[in-house]
């Protein structure tokens, strides 16, 4: 399965989600490769840190520009391919969509993030005309943990206006443990933070079903 994590805006936790998906799959004993197609190289640097630990292996490939052929080749050799692309409308994003099974689009509960969805919808629908298997999921990230904040509800209501996206019920909250785990080459699933582990487990059950 090829899982693409992409968006048109930085700062939405895109690389964090990609890294944690790869860690989840590796922890489950799956054969997984993380494709870093973002020139900031956040995912590749995390893999280097992980290689210094005794945790289950996550393979890593760095590719830029047209990544479609690379993804199709990796598909013949790995059970799961997780793709991290830059947070803008890039060649990497568009070509990865032509090979991916699923694109997960992280977005924060902010108007700036929500304003990117109309154009991204057009880009995804264009890709789906060439890759009919591609499914798009909207994932609310960096959500406030305070239960009285209404931003989460408002963001999900906005997402419902875009039927191209399947709205994931799972929400990734703004938790320090995500940053701490990355600095150790881990995913939150490998941490002792029960709330973070539970919410990421719930997310993966939705993505993989």
C-alpha positions as CSV (number, residue, x, y, z in Angstrom):
1,X,0.0,0.0,0.0
2,X,1.3,3.5,-0.9
3,X,0.3,6.1,1.7
4,X,1.0,9.7,0.7
5,X,1.0,12.5,3.3
6,X,0.5,15.8,1.5
7,X,-0.9,19.2,1.8
8,X,-0.5,22.7,0.3
9,X,0.5,24.4,3.5
10,X,3.4,23.9,5.8
11,X,3.2,23.7,9.6
12,X,0.3,21.2,9.7
13,X,2.4,18.4,11.1
14,X,2.7,16.6,7.7
15,X,6.2,15.1,8.4
16,X,5.2,14.2,11.9
17,X,2.2,12.2,10.6
18,X,4.4,10.4,8.0
19,X,7.0,9.6,10.5
20,X,4.5,8.2,13.0
21,X,2.7,6.1,10.4
22,X,6.1,4.6,9.4
23,X,6.9,3.9,13.1
24,X,3.5,2.4,13.7
25,X,3.9,0.0,10.8
26,X,7.5,-0.9,11.8
27,X,6.4,-1.5,15.4
28,X,3.8,-3.9,14.0
29,X,6.5,-5.9,12.2
30,X,5.6,-4.6,8.7
31,X,8.1,-4.1,5.9
32,X,8.0,-0.4,5.4
33,X,9.9,2.3,3.5
34,X,9.6,6.0,4.1
35,X,10.1,8.1,1.0
36,X,11.3,11.6,1.8
37,X,10.3,13.7,-1.1
38,X,10.6,17.0,0.8
39,X,13.8,18.8,0.4
40,X,13.8,19.8,4.1
41,X,14.7,16.2,4.8
42,X,12.9,16.0,8.1
43,X,11.8,12.4,7.6
44,X,15.3,11.3,6.4
45,X,16.9,12.9,9.4
46,X,14.5,11.1,11.7
47,X,15.4,7.7,10.1
48,X,19.1,8.5,10.7
49,X,18.3,9.0,14.4
50,X,16.2,5.8,14.5
51,X,19.0,3.8,13.0
52,X,21.0,4.6,16.1
53,X,18.4,2.7,18.2
54,X,17.4,-0.9,18.5
55,X,13.8,-0.2,17.3
56,X,12.4,-2.0,14.3
57,X,13.9,-0.9,11.0
58,X,12.3,1.8,8.8
59,X,14.0,2.0,5.4
60,X,14.3,5.4,3.8
61,X,14.6,6.6,0.2
62,X,15.0,10.3,-0.8
63,X,13.6,11.2,-4.2
64,X,12.6,14.5,-5.8
65,X,10.7,15.8,-8.8
66,X,8.9,13.0,-10.6
67,X,8.6,10.2,-8.0
68,X,5.9,8.1,-9.7
69,X,8.3,5.5,-11.2
70,X,10.2,5.2,-7.9
71,X,7.0,4.6,-6.0
72,X,5.8,1.9,-8.4
73,X,9.2,0.2,-8.2
74,X,9.2,0.3,-4.4
75,X,5.6,-1.2,-4.4
76,X,7.1,-4.4,-5.8
77,X,9.5,-4.7,-2.9
78,X,7.8,-3.3,0.2
79,X,4.5,-4.0,1.9
80,X,4.0,-0.4,2.8
81,X,5.4,2.8,1.3
82,X,4.9,6.1,3.2
83,X,5.5,9.2,1.2
84,X,6.3,12.6,2.7
85,X,6.2,15.6,0.3
86,X,6.7,19.3,0.8
87,X,3.8,21.4,2.0
88,X,2.9,23.1,-1.2
89,X,1.7,22.3,-4.7
90,X,4.8,20.5,-6.0
91,X,5.8,18.1,-8.7
92,X,6.5,15.6,-6.0
93,X,2.9,15.9,-4.7
94,X,1.3,15.6,-8.1
95,X,3.3,12.7,-9.4
96,X,3.0,10.8,-6.1
97,X,-0.8,11.0,-6.4
98,X,-0.5,9.1,-9.7
99,X,0.8,6.0,-7.8
100,X,-0.6,6.3,-4.3
101,X,-3.5,4.3,-2.9
102,X,-4.4,6.9,-0.3
103,X,-3.5,10.5,0.3
104,X,-3.9,11.8,3.9
105,X,-4.2,15.6,4.0
106,X,-3.3,17.0,7.4
107,X,-4.8,20.4,8.2
108,X,-5.0,22.5,11.3
109,X,-8.3,24.0,12.6
110,X,-7.4,27.4,11.2
111,X,-8.9,29.4,8.4
112,X,-5.5,29.6,6.6
113,X,-5.3,25.9,6.4
114,X,-8.9,25.5,5.4
115,X,-8.5,28.0,2.6
116,X,-6.1,25.6,0.8
117,X,-8.7,22.9,0.4
118,X,-10.6,24.2,-2.7
119,X,-7.4,24.2,-4.8
120,X,-6.1,20.9,-3.4
121,X,-9.5,19.4,-4.2
122,X,-9.0,20.3,-7.8
123,X,-5.5,18.8,-7.8
124,X,-6.7,15.5,-6.3
125,X,-9.6,15.2,-8.6
126,X,-7.3,15.7,-11.6
127,X,-5.0,12.9,-10.2
128,X,-8.0,10.6,-9.7
129,X,-8.9,10.9,-13.4
130,X,-5.6,9.1,-14.0
131,X,-5.4,7.0,-10.8
132,X,-8.9,5.8,-10.0
133,X,-7.8,3.9,-6.9
134,X,-6.7,7.1,-5.2
135,X,-8.7,7.9,-2.1
136,X,-8.3,11.2,-0.2
137,X,-8.7,11.6,3.6
138,X,-8.8,14.8,5.6
139,X,-7.0,14.6,9.0
140,X,-7.4,17.3,11.6
141,X,-4.0,17.9,13.3
142,X,-2.5,20.0,15.9
143,X,-5.9,20.4,17.4
144,X,-6.2,22.0,20.8
145,X,-6.6,19.6,23.7
146,X,-9.0,21.9,25.6
147,X,-12.4,20.3,25.4
148,X,-14.3,23.6,25.2
149,X,-12.6,24.8,22.1
150,X,-15.0,24.8,19.1
151,X,-12.4,25.0,16.4
152,X,-12.4,21.3,15.8
153,X,-16.1,21.1,15.2
154,X,-16.0,24.1,12.9
155,X,-13.1,22.6,10.9
156,X,-14.9,19.3,10.4
157,X,-18.1,21.1,9.3
158,X,-16.0,23.0,6.7
159,X,-14.4,19.8,5.5
160,X,-17.9,18.3,4.9
161,X,-18.3,20.8,2.0
162,X,-15.7,18.9,0.1
163,X,-17.0,15.4,-0.8
164,X,-13.6,14.5,-2.4
165,X,-12.3,14.1,1.1
166,X,-13.2,11.3,3.5
167,X,-13.2,13.0,6.9
168,X,-11.2,10.9,9.3
169,X,-12.9,10.7,12.7
170,X,-9.6,10.5,14.5
171,X,-8.0,13.7,15.5
172,X,-4.3,14.4,16.2
173,X,-3.9,16.8,19.1
174,X,-1.1,19.2,19.8
175,X,0.9,17.1,22.2
176,X,4.5,17.6,23.2
177,X,5.2,13.9,23.1
178,X,5.1,14.0,19.3
179,X,8.1,16.4,19.3
180,X,9.9,14.4,22.0
181,X,9.5,11.1,20.3
182,X,10.8,12.4,16.9
183,X,13.9,13.7,18.6
184,X,14.6,10.1,19.8
185,X,13.9,8.4,16.5
186,X,10.6,7.0,17.8
187,X,6.9,7.3,17.0
188,X,4.4,8.0,19.7
189,X,3.3,4.4,19.5
190,X,6.6,3.5,21.0
191,X,6.3,6.0,23.8
192,X,4.6,5.6,27.2
193,X,2.1,8.4,26.6
194,X,-1.2,6.5,26.6
195,X,-3.4,9.4,25.2
196,X,-1.1,9.9,22.2
197,X,-0.8,6.1,21.6
198,X,-4.6,5.7,21.8
199,X,-5.3,8.5,19.3
200,X,-2.7,7.3,16.8
201,X,-3.9,3.7,17.1
202,X,-7.4,4.9,16.3
203,X,-6.1,6.8,13.3
204,X,-4.2,3.9,11.9
205,X,-7.3,1.6,12.2
206,X,-9.2,4.1,10.1
207,X,-6.4,4.5,7.5
208,X,-5.7,0.8,7.1
209,X,-9.3,-0.5,7.1
